Amino acid sequence: MSKSREERYAFSESLSVTLDALRKLTGGTSDLVTSEAELGGVRCAVAVIEGMASTQMLSSAVLEPIMLAVGGSEQTPQGLFELITKRTLLTPDRKLPRDLPEAASLLFAGFCVLFAEGVAGAAAFGVQGFDRKAVNEPSSEHNIMGSQEGFCETLRTNISLVRRRMKNPALRFEALTVGRETRTDIALCYLAGRAESGLVRKLRRRLSDVGMDAVLASGTLMPYLEEKEQVGLFSEVSATERPDVVCAKLNEGRAAVLIDGTPFALVCPSLFVENFRTVDDACSKPYFVILMRLIRFIAFFFAVLFPGAYVAVANYHPEMLTLKLLLNLTASERSTPYSLFVEMLIITVLLELMKEASVRMPKAVGSAISIAGGLVIGDAAVKSGIISSPLLIIVGLTATASFVIPGLAQQSSVLRLVYIIAGGTAGFFGIAVVSGMIMTNAASMNEYGIPYTAPLLPFTRKGAADILGRKSLRRLEEEHSTVADYREAADE
């Protein structure tokens, strides 16, 4: 009669049987290391996964204190196990696994597991010591006067980066595990008393419902944190690699998700206008912040609308151009074999191709690709008559403007093509229709009780004042626009 799963993976009082079952459970993996010795006359064994545990910490924090506590006295198996688990202060991270699968999970998480002859159980101690990347400068969110520290791939280090900036006992970290095969550790982070309990419950439930086999990146969890029925171009979940940004969002009542193995944290909920704010805004004069935010808004609409508007004006509304500009445009287009609409599509696709190539290639080669694409290919295309000079200038300015708002880079690339097609087929009427559809879709996003377009829709005076400008820090000390303000406006 075959044994049940509980019986097959239960601890045995025989140390040899337990170790054999553990090796069988792990498939005889070569990085499972076991060491046997006698402690107080009781045969014991310690199991670790090579490369996941620190041998120095294992020796100094677990083995040496146990040997000193036992000394030369004889012990019974149960007495020895009770001495180790209840009467000895070893590592703070101490667990008692219920069965072999749980013990194996702890081993793969960097624990050492201690077994004893005559005891149907085990004790696990946290001695993590795997290689990790040092804390470096953020690679995608640069600043001038703010912090130069960014998240790394180690969850515990990322938690400490947030805790070091927010020494508040109300800061909570809830440990969860996602991914049936990868068993990825994540941490739900929020500030008790600031974050709404409904928001925390919804995030906790959605994270527990993740049914993927492998969770290896922050983008894998994004679809599970968004509404299933919502098909939106934008997202109410943003990603950041800056601990100071996470702390600022937590202080406003948001929640964050830290994922082991990725240097990006997910922040919920996120608003559209937050893509136009930077860390340096808090370090700049208010009048300079107004100028910079205005430039960022202009850059976004320039990157998205300008190519499509140019095609619409040239094909359907030439009366909007001056006579001299119209004549120059006509002369340029006569030398090209394609229509203006087709030319714009071709050069826009080539731009996205070069951007993707520069991102995927090594840094040394990526700069060479940019030079080759901008100078060699662009100059050759104009001289050969494939593309007109005005289009090359427009696409170059558009590409520069798209780099100003990196948080909306994906949306900018898609919307640029959509507006080119709309402007080339229906003129300003097509652009107006597409704009209405996009704004309707963005305004309908209200997943966490806060509209994505807040504080514009619904309009709140206190929040709208922070869109283009920033109040002085002394005034912010008295009144501060938070998520709670936007939620109250939405309820009204």
C-alpha positions as CSV (number, residue, x, y, z in Angstrom):
1,M,0.0,0.0,0.0
2,S,1.5,3.3,-1.1
3,K,2.1,6.0,1.5
4,S,0.4,9.3,1.5
5,R,2.3,12.5,0.7
6,E,2.3,13.5,4.4
7,E,3.8,10.2,5.4
8,R,6.4,10.2,2.6
9,Y,7.6,13.7,3.5
10,A,7.3,13.6,7.3
11,F,10.3,13.7,9.5
12,S,11.6,10.4,10.8
13,E,13.3,9.7,14.1
14,S,16.0,7.9,12.1
15,L,18.6,10.5,11.0
16,S,19.7,8.4,8.0
17,V,16.1,8.0,6.8
18,T,15.5,11.7,7.1
19,L,18.6,12.6,5.1
20,D,17.9,10.1,2.4
21,A,14.3,11.5,2.1
22,L,15.7,15.0,1.9
23,R,18.2,14.1,-0.9
24,K,15.4,12.3,-2.8
25,L,13.1,15.3,-2.4
26,T,15.8,17.7,-3.8
27,G,16.6,15.3,-6.6
28,G,20.1,14.6,-5.4
29,T,21.2,18.1,-6.3
30,S,24.9,18.6,-6.0
31,D,24.7,21.9,-4.0
32,L,23.0,20.2,-1.1
33,V,25.8,19.8,1.6
34,T,25.3,17.8,4.8
35,S,27.7,17.3,7.6
36,E,27.3,14.9,10.5
37,A,28.7,15.0,14.0
38,E,27.9,13.9,17.6
39,L,26.7,16.5,20.1
40,G,26.3,15.4,23.7
41,G,26.3,11.8,22.6
42,V,23.6,12.4,20.0
43,R,24.2,12.0,16.3
44,C,23.3,15.2,14.5
45,A,23.5,16.6,10.9
46,V,23.5,20.0,9.5
47,A,22.2,20.6,5.9
48,V,22.9,23.8,3.8
49,I,22.7,24.8,0.1
50,E,26.1,25.7,-1.1
51,G,26.3,29.4,-2.2
52,M,23.1,30.4,-0.3
53,A,24.5,30.2,3.2
54,S,27.4,32.0,4.8
55,T,29.9,29.4,6.2
56,Q,31.3,32.1,8.6
57,M,27.9,32.9,10.0
58,L,27.0,29.3,10.2
59,S,30.1,28.6,12.3
60,S,30.0,31.7,14.5
61,A,26.2,32.0,15.0
62,V,25.0,28.4,15.1
63,L,27.6,25.7,15.5
64,E,30.0,27.2,18.0
65,P,27.2,28.4,20.4
66,I,25.6,25.0,20.3
67,M,28.8,23.2,21.0
68,L,29.5,25.6,23.9
69,A,26.0,25.1,25.3
70,V,26.3,21.3,25.1
71,G,29.8,21.2,26.4
72,G,30.9,17.7,27.4
73,S,27.6,16.7,29.0
74,E,25.6,13.8,27.8
75,Q,22.2,14.7,26.3
76,T,19.0,12.8,25.4
77,P,17.8,13.5,21.8
78,Q,14.7,15.4,23.0
79,G,16.8,17.3,25.6
80,L,19.3,18.3,23.1
81,F,16.7,19.5,20.6
82,E,14.9,21.5,23.4
83,L,18.3,23.0,24.4
84,I,19.0,24.1,20.8
85,T,15.5,25.5,20.0
86,K,14.3,26.9,23.4
87,R,17.3,27.5,25.7
88,T,19.9,28.9,23.3
89,L,20.0,32.3,21.7
90,L,21.3,31.7,18.1
91,T,20.3,33.6,15.0
92,P,17.2,35.8,15.3
93,D,15.7,34.2,12.2
94,R,14.7,30.8,13.6
95,K,12.0,28.5,12.4
96,L,10.7,24.9,13.0
97,P,9.7,23.4,9.7
98,R,6.7,21.0,9.8
99,D,7.9,18.6,7.1
100,L,10.6,18.0,4.6
101,P,9.2,20.2,1.8
102,E,9.1,23.2,4.2
103,A,12.7,22.3,5.3
104,A,13.8,22.2,1.7
105,S,12.2,25.6,1.0
106,L,14.1,27.1,3.9
107,L,17.3,25.5,2.6
108,F,16.9,27.2,-0.8
109,A,16.2,30.5,1.0
110,G,19.6,30.4,2.7
111,F,18.8,28.7,6.0
112,C,20.7,25.9,7.6
113,V,18.6,23.0,8.9
114,L,19.7,20.9,11.9
115,F,18.5,17.3,12.4
116,A,19.1,15.0,15.4
117,E,18.9,11.2,15.7
118,G,15.8,10.2,17.7
119,V,13.9,13.4,17.0
120,A,11.1,13.6,14.4
121,G,11.7,17.2,13.6
122,A,14.2,19.9,12.6
123,A,15.3,23.4,13.4
124,A,16.2,26.0,10.8
125,F,18.4,29.1,11.3
126,G,18.8,32.0,9.0
127,V,22.5,32.2,7.8
128,Q,22.0,33.7,4.4
129,G,25.3,34.6,2.8
130,F,24.8,34.6,-1.0
131,D,26.6,37.0,-3.3
132,R,24.7,40.3,-3.8
133,K,25.2,43.4,-5.8
134,A,26.2,46.5,-4.0
135,V,23.9,49.5,-3.7
136,N,24.6,51.7,-6.8
137,E,23.3,54.8,-8.4
138,P,19.8,54.5,-10.0
139,S,20.3,53.8,-13.7
140,S,17.0,55.1,-15.0
141,E,16.0,57.9,-12.6
142,H,18.9,60.3,-12.4
143,N,18.9,63.4,-10.3
144,I,21.2,66.3,-9.4
145,M,20.7,67.0,-5.7
146,G,18.8,64.0,-4.4
147,S,19.9,60.7,-3.1
148,Q,22.3,58.7,-5.3
149,E,21.3,55.3,-3.9
150,G,19.1,52.9,-5.8
151,F,17.5,49.5,-5.1
152,C,19.5,46.4,-5.8
153,E,18.4,42.8,-6.4
154,T,18.4,41.7,-2.8
155,L,15.1,42.0,-0.9
156,R,16.6,42.4,2.5
157,T,18.9,45.2,1.4
158,N,16.0,47.0,-0.3
159,I,13.9,46.7,2.9
160,S,16.8,48.2,4.9
161,L,17.1,51.1,2.4
162,V,13.5,52.0,3.0
163,R,13.7,51.5,6.8
164,R,16.8,53.6,7.0
165,R,15.0,56.6,5.5
166,M,11.7,56.1,7.5
167,K,12.5,55.2,11.1
168,N,8.9,54.9,12.0
169,P,7.4,52.0,13.9
170,A,4.2,52.4,11.8
171,L,6.2,51.3,8.7
172,R,5.0,47.7,7.9
173,F,6.6,45.0,5.8
174,E,4.5,41.9,5.1
175,A,6.4,39.0,3.7
176,L,4.7,37.0,0.9
177,T,5.9,34.3,-1.5
178,V,4.7,34.2,-5.2
179,G,5.5,31.8,-8.0
180,R,4.8,28.1,-7.8
181,E,8.2,27.1,-9.1
182,T,10.5,30.1,-8.2
183,R,9.0,30.8,-4.7
184,T,10.0,34.4,-5.0
185,D,10.0,36.4,-1.8
186,I,8.2,39.8,-1.9
187,A,7.4,42.4,0.7
188,L,4.2,44.5,0.8
189,C,5.2,47.8,2.3
190,Y,2.9,50.5,3.7
191,L,2.6,53.0,6.5
192,A,0.0,52.1,9.1
193,G,-2.4,54.9,9.7
194,R,-1.6,56.6,6.3
195,A,-2.5,53.8,3.9
196,E,-6.2,52.9,3.7
197,S,-6.9,49.5,5.0
198,G,-9.0,48.6,1.9
199,L,-6.0,49.3,-0.3
200,V,-3.8,47.1,1.7
201,R,-6.4,44.3,1.8
202,K,-6.9,44.5,-2.0
203,L,-3.1,44.3,-2.6
204,R,-2.6,41.5,-0.2
205,R,-5.4,39.5,-1.8
206,R,-4.2,40.1,-5.3
207,L,-0.7,39.1,-4.5
208,S,-1.8,35.9,-2.8
209,D,-3.8,35.1,-6.0
210,V,-0.8,35.2,-8.3
211,G,-0.8,31.9,-10.0
212,M,2.3,32.1,-12.2
213,D,5.0,29.4,-12.1
214,A,7.9,32.0,-12.3
215,V,8.0,35.5,-11.0
216,L,11.4,36.9,-12.0
217,A,10.7,40.6,-12.6
218,S,8.5,43.4,-11.3
219,G,6.6,43.6,-14.5
220,T,5.3,40.1,-14.0
221,L,3.2,41.2,-11.0
222,M,1.8,44.4,-12.6
223,P,-1.1,42.7,-14.4
224,Y,-2.2,41.1,-11.1
225,L,-2.3,44.4,-9.4
226,E,-4.4,46.0,-12.1
227,E,-8.1,45.5,-12.8
228,K,-8.7,42.4,-15.0
229,E,-11.5,44.0,-17.1
230,Q,-9.6,47.2,-17.6
231,V,-7.8,47.5,-20.9
232,G,-5.9,50.7,-20.5
233,L,-3.0,52.3,-22.2
234,F,-1.7,53.7,-18.9
235,S,-1.3,51.9,-15.6
236,E,-2.1,52.8,-12.0
237,V,0.9,50.8,-10.9
238,S,4.3,52.5,-11.4
239,A,7.8,51.2,-11.0
240,T,10.7,53.0,-9.4
241,E,14.3,52.1,-8.3
242,R,14.6,54.9,-5.8
243,P,14.1,54.3,-2.1
244,D,13.5,58.0,-1.4
245,V,10.6,58.0,-4.0
246,V,9.1,54.9,-2.3
247,C,9.3,56.6,1.1
248,A,7.6,59.8,-0.3
249,K,4.8,57.7,-1.7
250,L,4.3,55.7,1.5
251,N,4.1,59.0,3.4
252,E,1.2,60.0,1.0
253,G,-0.7,56.9,1.8
254,R,0.4,54.6,-1.0
255,A,1.6,51.0,-0.8
256,A,4.7,49.5,-2.4
257,V,5.8,46.0,-3.4
258,L,9.4,45.0,-3.2
259,I,10.4,41.9,-5.2
260,D,13.5,39.8,-4.5
261,G,15.7,39.6,-7.6
262,T,14.7,42.9,-9.2
263,P,15.9,46.5,-8.4
264,F,12.5,48.0,-9.1
265,A,9.7,48.5,-6.6
266,L,6.0,48.7,-7.6
267,V,3.9,51.6,-6.2
268,C,0.1,51.6,-6.0
269,P,-1.8,53.7,-6.9
270,S,0.0,55.9,-9.4
271,L,-1.3,59.1,-11.0
272,F,-0.7,60.5,-14.5
273,V,0.7,63.9,-13.3
274,E,3.3,62.2,-11.2
275,N,5.3,61.3,-14.3
276,F,6.1,65.0,-14.7
277,R,7.6,65.3,-11.2
278,T,11.2,64.5,-10.2
279,V,13.2,64.3,-7.0
280,D,15.0,67.5,-7.8
281,D,11.8,69.5,-7.7
282,A,12.0,69.4,-3.9
283,C,15.5,70.9,-4.1
284,S,14.7,73.7,-6.5
285,K,13.1,77.1,-6.2
286,P,9.3,77.1,-6.8
287,Y,9.6,79.4,-9.8
288,F,12.2,77.1,-11.4
289,V,9.9,74.0,-10.7
290,I,7.1,75.8,-12.6
291,L,9.4,76.2,-15.7
292,M,10.7,72.7,-15.6
293,R,7.2,71.1,-15.2
294,L,5.9,73.2,-18.0
295,I,8.7,72.0,-20.2
296,R,8.0,68.4,-19.3
297,F,4.3,68.7,-20.3
298,I,5.3,70.4,-23.5
299,A,7.8,67.7,-24.2
300,F,5.3,64.9,-23.7
301,F,2.7,66.4,-26.0
302,F,5.5,67.3,-28.5
303,A,6.7,63.7,-28.5
304,V,3.2,62.3,-28.9
305,L,1.3,64.8,-31.1
306,F,3.9,66.7,-33.3
307,P,4.5,64.1,-36.0
308,G,0.8,63.3,-36.4
309,A,-0.1,67.0,-36.4
310,Y,2.5,67.7,-39.0
311,V,1.2,65.1,-41.3
312,A,-2.4,66.3,-40.8
313,V,-1.5,69.9,-41.5
314,A,0.5,69.1,-44.6
315,N,-2.1,66.8,-46.1
316,Y,-5.4,68.2,-45.0
317,H,-5.0,71.7,-43.6
318,P,-2.2,73.4,-45.7
319,E,-3.9,76.8,-45.1
320,M,-2.4,76.8,-41.6
321,L,1.1,77.1,-43.0
322,T,2.7,80.3,-44.2
323,L,3.3,80.5,-48.0
324,K,7.1,80.3,-47.7
325,L,7.0,77.3,-45.4
326,L,4.4,75.6,-47.7
327,L,6.6,76.2,-50.8
328,N,9.6,74.8,-49.0
329,L,7.7,71.7,-47.9
330,T,6.3,71.1,-51.4
331,A,9.8,71.4,-52.9
332,S,11.2,68.9,-50.4
333,E,8.4,66.4,-50.9
334,R,8.8,66.5,-54.7
335,S,12.2,64.8,-54.5
336,T,11.0,61.8,-52.4
337,P,9.3,58.7,-53.9
338,Y,6.8,58.2,-51.1
339,S,3.9,60.3,-49.7
340,L,4.4,62.3,-46.5
341,F,2.3,59.9,-44.5
342,V,4.4,56.8,-45.6
343,E,7.7,58.7,-45.0
344,M,6.6,59.6,-41.5
345,L,5.7,56.0,-40.7
346,I,9.0,54.7,-42.1
347,I,11.2,57.1,-40.2
348,T,9.3,56.6,-37.0
349,V,9.7,52.8,-37.2
350,L,13.4,53.3,-37.9
351,L,13.7,55.5,-34.9
352,E,12.1,52.9,-32.6
353,L,14.4,50.3,-34.2
354,M,17.5,52.3,-33.3
355,K,16.3,53.0,-29.8
356,E,15.7,49.3,-29.2
357,A,19.1,48.4,-30.6
358,S,20.9,51.0,-28.4
359,V,19.1,49.7,-25.3
360,R,19.8,46.0,-25.9
361,M,23.4,46.3,-27.1
362,P,26.3,46.9,-24.6
363,K,26.8,50.5,-23.6
364,A,30.0,50.9,-25.7
365,V,28.2,49.7,-28.8
366,G,24.9,51.5,-28.0
367,S,26.5,54.9,-28.4
368,A,28.0,53.8,-31.7
369,I,24.6,52.7,-33.0
370,S,23.1,56.1,-32.1
371,I,25.9,57.9,-34.0
372,A,25.5,55.6,-37.0
373,G,21.7,55.9,-37.0
374,G,21.6,59.7,-36.5
375,L,24.4,60.8,-38.8
376,V,25.1,58.1,-41.3
377,I,21.7,56.6,-42.0
378,G,19.8,59.9,-41.6
379,D,22.2,61.9,-43.8
380,A,22.3,59.2,-46.4
381,A,18.5,58.9,-46.5
382,V,18.1,62.6,-47.1
383,K,20.8,62.8,-49.7
384,S,19.4,59.8,-51.6
385,G,15.9,61.4,-51.7
386,I,14.2,58.7,-49.6
387,I,13.2,61.1,-46.8
388,S,12.8,64.8,-46.9
389,S,14.8,67.1,-44.6
390,P,11.9,68.6,-42.6
391,L,10.8,65.1,-41.6
392,L,14.2,64.2,-40.3
393,I,14.2,67.4,-38.2
394,I,10.8,66.7,-36.8
395,V,11.5,63.1,-35.9
396,G,14.8,64.2,-34.2
397,L,13.0,66.8,-32.1
398,T,10.3,64.2,-31.3
399,A,12.9,61.7,-30.2
400,T,14.6,64.2,-27.9
401,A,11.3,65.2,-26.4
402,S,10.4,61.6,-25.6
403,F,13.5,61.2,-23.5
404,V,12.3,63.9,-21.1
405,I,9.6,61.7,-19.7
406,P,11.1,58.2,-19.3
407,G,8.1,57.0,-17.2
408,L,5.8,57.3,-20.2
409,A,8.3,56.1,-22.9
410,Q,6.2,53.1,-23.8
411,Q,3.0,55.1,-24.1
412,S,4.8,57.8,-26.1
413,S,6.1,55.3,-28.7
414,V,2.6,53.7,-29.2
415,L,0.7,57.0,-29.2
416,R,3.1,58.6,-31.7
417,L,2.3,55.9,-34.2
418,V,-1.4,56.1,-33.5
419,Y,-1.5,59.8,-34.0
420,I,0.5,59.6,-37.2
421,I,-2.0,57.1,-38.6
422,A,-5.0,59.2,-37.4
423,G,-3.5,62.4,-38.8
424,G,-2.5,60.8,-42.1
425,T,-5.9,59.3,-42.7
426,A,-8.4,61.8,-41.3
427,G,-6.5,65.0,-40.4
428,F,-7.4,66.9,-37.3
429,F,-10.7,65.1,-37.1
430,G,-8.9,61.8,-36.6
431,I,-6.5,63.3,-34.0
432,A,-9.5,64.7,-32.1
433,V,-11.3,61.3,-32.1
434,V,-8.1,59.5,-30.9
435,S,-7.5,62.1,-28.2
436,G,-11.1,61.7,-27.0
437,M,-10.7,57.9,-26.8
438,I,-7.4,58.2,-24.9
439,M,-8.7,60.7,-22.4
440,T,-11.9,58.7,-21.8
441,N,-9.8,55.6,-21.2
442,A,-7.5,57.4,-18.8
443,A,-10.3,59.1,-16.9
444,S,-12.1,55.7,-16.4
445,M,-9.2,54.2,-14.5
446,N,-10.2,54.2,-10.8
447,E,-9.0,50.9,-9.5
448,Y,-8.0,51.8,-6.0
449,G,-10.6,54.5,-5.3
450,I,-8.4,57.3,-6.8
451,P,-8.9,58.4,-10.4
452,Y,-5.8,58.1,-12.5
453,T,-6.4,61.6,-13.8
454,A,-6.6,63.2,-10.4
455,P,-6.4,66.0,-9.4
456,L,-7.6,67.2,-12.8
457,L,-10.6,64.8,-13.0
458,P,-12.2,65.2,-10.6
459,F,-10.8,68.7,-10.1
460,T,-9.4,69.6,-6.7
461,R,-8.0,73.1,-6.1
462,K,-5.4,72.0,-3.6
463,G,-4.1,69.2,-5.8
464,A,-4.3,71.2,-9.1
465,A,-2.0,73.8,-7.6
466,D,0.8,71.2,-7.5
467,I,0.5,70.2,-11.1
468,L,2.7,72.9,-12.7
469,G,4.2,74.3,-9.5
470,R,5.4,73.4,-6.1
471,K,4.5,75.2,-2.9
472,S,7.2,76.3,-0.5
473,L,8.3,73.8,2.0
474,R,6.9,75.9,4.8
475,R,3.5,75.9,3.3
476,L,3.7,72.2,2.6
477,E,4.3,71.7,6.3
478,E,0.9,73.2,7.0
479,E,-1.1,71.6,4.1
480,H,-0.1,68.7,2.0
481,S,-1.9,67.1,-0.9
482,T,-2.2,63.4,-0.2
483,V,-3.9,60.4,-1.6
484,A,-6.7,60.9,0.9
485,D,-7.5,64.3,-0.6
486,Y,-7.9,62.7,-4.1
487,R,-10.0,59.8,-2.7
488,E,-12.4,62.3,-0.9
489,A,-12.7,64.3,-4.1
490,A,-13.6,61.1,-6.0
491,D,-16.2,60.1,-3.5
492,E,-17.9,63.5,-3.8
